[in-house]
Amino acid sequence: MINKIKSSTVFRRGQQVTKPARHFLSKFINDWSFNFAAMLAFNLLIALLPIAVALFGILGLILRNYSDTEQKIKDAIVNSFSTDNITQVSIKQIVDLAFVQLSQEAGGVLVIGIIFAIFGSSRLFVAIDNCMSIIYRLPERSLLRENMLAFGMLFIFIILVPIMLAISSAPSVLIHILPGAAGRFGTFIAGIILSLSAAFILFEIMYWLIPNKKMSFKVTWCGALVSACTLELFIILFPLFVRQSMGNYKGQVGCAIILLLFFYYFATIIILGAQINAFFFDHYQPLIDGLGTYLSQMHDKFGVDNSKRRLSDENTEP
């Protein structure tokens, strides 16, 4: 019976139609995408405070005499993460902690604090670079080039975030000014478009610059677009999920758990977009097995009799 079903025209046609999706799913799973998403989520969590310190430290030096503007940027960052109160409380605690740390430092101590914050927060982009090496089957960058990329991406991120927040928050300001339902509806649609555009720019920059190979817009736009749309949908649905399923998580521990879950899904979206670009546009095929099993098979294939010996040419020469 099963053999008859498998040999039928409908079954074979279904296999042919679903082949790209099945191969993409195999690549996504065999590359340990969910494991790397968890790693990125942890890096996002521990990098959030240094990023906030670096961002507000640099803004503080620039906007030293414009405290109202600095406060507006702070509020925009808190409100941009989610409409869920618990998540916003978590972000607000980290932002407030960054402000307190900056307010207690001055002069050279402040500059040193910002330098350490920049180094700590740049580790996030080192982690993303390592993930891209697996997804695109690329060699790792040297230590110097990897850190230059991480610092460069961090400064791009610090420059883009205030601009993106200003663009995304503009409709929420205009919606209270424009009269009539039509004007408010138009502002609402404009807000969605602007928010999507800001997210698209962020993902496009990551997918274009971080992989250790020459990239172009024609092989990165689709992953960036899918990630931006998924992120917008996620930001809308995540507060509903928290209220329905995680309403009992309270206090600092509850906030940390919810924030880590938020970053895990966000990191999964980053990995998803990169995998789409790598598989459908750069045509990287899935590993024959999971990453750990594949490395074990490669180790055996090179004929290394001692598992503690390095996989290098000098050890595999006859």
C-alpha positions in Angstrom: 0.0 0.0 0.0 2.7 2.4 1.0 4.8 1.5 -2.1 1.8 2.2 -4.3 1.3 5.6 -2.8 5.0 6.4 -3.2 4.9 5.3 -6.8 1.8 7.3 -7.7 2.0 10.4 -9.9 0.5 12.6 -7.3 3.0 11.6 -4.7 6.0 12.1 -7.0 4.7 15.4 -8.2 4.2 16.5 -4.6 7.8 15.5 -3.8 9.0 17.5 -6.8 7.0 20.6 -5.7 8.1 20.4 -2.1 11.7 19.5 -2.8 13.1 23.1 -2.4 11.2 23.6 0.9 12.3 20.2 2.2 15.9 20.9 1.3 15.7 24.4 2.9 14.3 22.9 6.1 17.1 20.4 6.1 19.7 23.1 5.8 18.1 25.2 8.5 18.0 22.3 10.9 21.3 20.6 10.1 23.1 24.0 10.4 22.0 24.1 14.1 20.1 27.2 13.4 18.0 27.0 16.6 21.1 26.5 18.7 22.8 29.5 17.1 19.7 31.5 17.6 19.9 30.7 21.3 23.5 31.7 21.3 22.6 35.0 19.6 19.8 35.6 22.1 22.2 35.3 25.0 24.6 37.6 23.3 21.8 40.1 22.7 20.9 40.0 26.3 24.4 40.5 27.7 25.2 43.1 25.0 22.1 45.2 25.7 23.5 47.1 28.7 26.9 47.8 27.0 25.1 48.9 23.8 22.8 51.2 25.9 25.9 52.6 27.8 27.8 53.1 24.5 24.7 54.7 22.8 23.8 57.0 25.6 27.4 57.8 26.4 28.0 59.0 22.9 24.7 60.8 22.7 25.4 62.3 26.1 28.6 63.7 24.9 26.9 65.1 21.8 23.6 66.2 23.5 25.2 67.3 26.8 23.1 70.5 26.8 19.9 69.0 25.3 18.5 66.8 28.1 15.0 66.9 26.7 16.1 65.5 23.4 18.1 62.8 25.2 15.0 61.9 27.3 12.9 61.6 24.1 15.4 59.3 22.5 15.4 57.2 25.7 11.6 56.9 25.7 11.5 56.1 22.0 13.9 53.2 22.5 11.9 51.8 25.4 8.6 52.1 23.5 10.0 50.7 20.2 10.6 47.2 21.5 7.1 46.1 22.2 3.6 47.2 23.3 3.7 44.7 26.1 4.2 46.3 29.5 6.4 43.6 30.9 8.8 43.7 28.1 8.9 47.5 28.2 9.6 47.4 31.9 12.6 45.1 31.3 14.0 47.4 28.6 13.4 50.4 30.8 15.3 48.9 33.7 18.3 48.3 31.4 18.1 51.8 30.0 17.8 53.4 33.4 20.7 51.3 34.7 22.8 52.6 31.7 21.8 56.2 32.6 22.7 55.7 36.3 26.1 54.3 35.3 26.8 57.2 33.0 25.6 59.8 35.5 28.1 58.4 38.1 31.0 58.7 35.7 32.7 61.9 34.4 35.6 62.9 32.4 38.2 60.3 31.7 36.3 57.6 33.6 33.3 58.2 31.4 35.4 57.8 28.2 37.0 54.6 29.6 33.5 53.3 30.5 32.3 54.0 26.9 35.3 52.3 25.5 34.7 49.1 27.5 31.0 49.3 26.6 31.9 49.5 22.9 34.1 46.5 23.2 31.5 44.5 25.1 28.6 45.3 22.8 30.7 44.6 19.7 30.9 40.9 20.7 27.3 40.6 19.5 28.5 41.2 15.9 31.3 38.7 16.4 28.7 36.1 17.3 26.6 37.0 14.2 29.8 36.7 12.0 30.4 33.2 13.4 26.9 32.2 12.6 27.2 33.5 9.0 30.4 31.4 8.6 28.4 28.2 9.2 25.4 29.3 7.1 27.5 30.3 4.1 30.3 27.7 4.6 32.9 30.4 4.9 36.3 30.6 6.6 36.4 32.7 9.7 38.0 36.2 9.6 41.3 36.8 11.3 41.1 38.3 14.8 41.9 41.8 13.5 39.4 41.8 10.6 36.7 40.2 12.8 37.1 43.0 15.4 37.2 45.7 12.8 33.9 44.4 11.4 32.4 44.2 14.9 33.4 47.8 15.8 32.2 49.1 12.4 28.9 47.3 12.6 28.4 48.7 16.1 29.0 52.3 15.0 26.7 51.8 12.1 24.1 50.4 14.5 24.5 53.4 16.9 24.1 55.8 14.0 21.1 54.1 12.5 19.1 53.4 15.7 18.3 57.0 16.5 17.4 57.7 12.9 15.2 54.5 12.7 13.5 55.4 15.9 12.8 58.9 14.7 11.3 57.5 11.5 9.2 54.9 13.3 7.9 57.2 16.0 6.9 60.0 13.6 3.5 58.5 12.7 2.6 58.1 16.4 3.2 61.9 16.9 1.3 62.8 13.7 -1.7 60.6 14.5 -2.6 62.9 17.4 -2.3 66.0 15.2 -4.0 65.1 12.0 -7.8 65.4 12.2 -10.3 62.9 10.9 -10.4 59.1 10.6 -8.9 59.2 7.1 -5.9 61.1 8.2 -5.3 58.8 11.2 -5.7 55.7 9.1 -3.3 57.1 6.5 -0.8 57.8 9.3 -1.3 54.2 10.7 -0.5 52.8 7.3 2.5 55.1 6.9 3.7 54.0 10.3 3.7 50.3 9.2 5.5 51.1 6.0 8.1 53.2 7.7 8.7 50.6 10.4 9.0 47.9 7.8 11.5 50.1 5.9 13.6 50.7 9.0 13.7 47.0 9.8 14.5 46.1 6.2 17.5 48.5 6.2 18.8 47.0 9.4 18.6 43.4 8.2 19.9 44.4 4.7 23.0 45.9 6.3 23.6 42.8 8.4 23.2 40.4 5.5 25.3 42.5 3.1 28.3 43.4 5.3 28.7 40.6 7.9 29.3 37.5 5.7 33.0 37.0 4.9 32.4 37.2 1.1 31.3 39.7 -1.5 27.6 40.2 -1.3 25.2 42.1 -3.5 21.6 43.5 -3.1 20.2 40.9 -5.5 21.2 38.0 -3.2 20.3 39.7 0.2 17.1 41.6 -0.4 14.7 38.7 -0.1 16.0 37.5 3.3 16.0 41.1 4.6 12.4 41.6 3.4 11.2 38.3 4.9 13.0 39.1 8.2 11.5 42.6 8.3 8.0 41.4 7.7 8.4 38.6 10.2 9.7 41.0 12.8 6.8 43.4 12.4 4.3 40.5 12.8 6.3 39.2 15.8 6.3 42.6 17.5 2.5 42.6 17.1 1.9 39.0 18.3 4.5 38.7 21.0 2.6 41.0 23.6 -0.5 38.8 23.1 1.5 35.7 23.7 3.1 37.1 26.9 -0.3 38.2 28.3 -1.9 34.8 27.5 0.9 32.4 28.4 3.4 34.3 30.6 1.2 36.5 32.8 2.5 34.9 36.0 6.1 35.9 35.3 6.7 38.9 37.5 9.7 40.6 39.0 13.2 40.9 37.7 13.5 37.1 37.1 10.3 37.1 35.1 11.4 40.2 33.1 14.7 38.5 32.3 13.0 35.3 31.1 10.5 37.2 28.9 13.3 39.4 27.5 15.5 36.4 26.7 12.5 34.7 25.0 11.9 37.9 23.0 15.6 38.0 21.9 15.5 34.2 21.1 12.7 34.8 18.6 14.4 37.9 17.2 17.7 36.0 16.8 15.7 33.2 15.0 14.4 35.8 12.6 18.0 37.0 11.9 19.1 33.4 11.2 16.0 32.7 9.0 16.7 35.6 6.7 20.4 34.6 6.3 19.4 31.0 5.5 16.9 32.1 2.9 19.6 34.2 1.2 22.2 31.4 1.4 19.9 28.6 0.1 17.7 30.2 -2.5 20.0 32.9 -3.9 23.6 31.7 -3.3 22.5 28.0 -3.6 24.3 26.6 -0.6 23.0 23.1 -0.1 22.2 21.4 3.3 24.7 19.3 5.1 24.1 15.5 4.8 23.6 15.3 8.6 23.5 17.6 11.6 26.6 19.8 12.1 28.1 17.7 14.9 27.6 14.4 13.0 29.0 16.0 9.8 32.2 17.2 11.6 32.6 13.7 13.0 32.3 12.1 9.5 34.8 14.6 8.1 37.2 13.7 10.9 36.9 10.1 10.0 37.1 10.8 6.3 40.5 12.5 6.7 41.8 9.4 8.3 42.9 10.8 11.6 43.4 7.9 13.9 43.6 10.0 17.1 40.5 12.1 17.9 42.7 14.6 19.8 44.9 15.3 16.8 44.2 18.4 14.6 42.5 18.1 11.3 45.3 19.7 9.2 47.4 18.7 6.2 50.5 17.9 8.3 48.5 15.4 10.4 46.9 13.6 7.4 49.9 13.2 5.2 50.8 9.6 4.6 
